[in-house]
């Protein structure tokens, strides 16, 4: 059975088309990622009233959904599971966006709660990495939020969504100088915003005492790649992450693309993403994090396979 899985995030939309087999096995037929950058709001059409999603972003979202739906059809998908996370979840016009995706792109999209998103992140990790029964923490730094989940084997013990993400912080705190460099005052403001967000769950996570810590999404992937290692399974220590981030803060946005090799849609938000990662590591007492290329899409696969069993 072939199924398409679509994850609509704040910074990008991601597609996985997979062939599902017996024994909860699956293999990927196609992966895709398209930048979105959702989250900007504009005034209502009359210039007043409730804000709306920027029209250009809304069009990009619908166009991406249409292309993803077409790819699923081309590969013979019998079903498509599509979800949206924080940017759509918090959009004042979210019902309209979901309606446009259904009518214009042919995608029936479910808006995930933050807790469900965190649970799926952990499910994706547990289905992709052999945890050997060890207690593990899964962290996914998105554009609008950061998901933190702790589990043991396939059992989720904690699932929390923090209202800090790389795009949200970049837009709200506006940390960069004109050329993209991030000064000390802006860096402190970013770190303080994350400290406030992680405080409600910090003690619980410390009490659960995970022995393995995994990070997914673009921030951890980018920092591990900058460290010169193969990304999947590579470990990034707190001190090394701090040194890399200090370098990135001193670079212009253009230098992050041309010298550091970041994608343009990652270069302007990488420092905010690193602030999330490093502050969470400090607040939770995590000396290192391992990169695992597993997230919401892989969690959706695991949920689907469980329903088929």
Secondary structure, DSSP 8 states (H G I E B T S, - for coil): -EEEEEEE-SSEEEEEEEEE-GGG-EEEEEEEEEE-----EE--TTSSSS-EE-HHHHHHHHHHHHHHHHHHHHTT-SEEEEEE-HHHHT-TTHHHHHHHHHHHH---EEE--HHHHHHHHHHHHHHHS--TT-EEEEEEE-SS-EEEEEEETTEEEEEEEES--HHHHHHHH--B-TTS-B-HHHHHHHHHHHHHHHHHHHHHHHHH--SEEEEEHHHHHHHHHHTTS-STT-EEEHHHHHHHHHHHHHS-HHHHHHTT---HHHHTTHHHHHHHHHHHHHHHT--EEEE----HHHHHHHHHHHHH-
